[in-house]
């Protein structure tokens, strides 16, 4: 049987992953709805959050296989989305400086 050259070699790549900045948490949070409800890891930068998220997904895939649980069907668009920390605009910075303490 021939391998599909367009198929990802790493099963983690089949599942949509998102890293987003959370102002409430003051950190980047990793999400993978196929395996986890809500955010599952926090990091000070998006690269660390994604690395940790991918390790967690790989661990879940291994656990599912070991326990004979069917893997979730990959849904949506696979890949990684990073929503970076919003940059403060100069207008916002000026407003903050003008506010009394």
ABEGO torsion letter per residue (X at the ends): XBBBAABBABAAAABBBBBBBBAAAGBBBBBBAAABBEBABBBABAAAAAAAAAAAAAAAAAAAAAAGBBBBBBBEBBEBBBBBBBBBBAAAAAAAAABBX
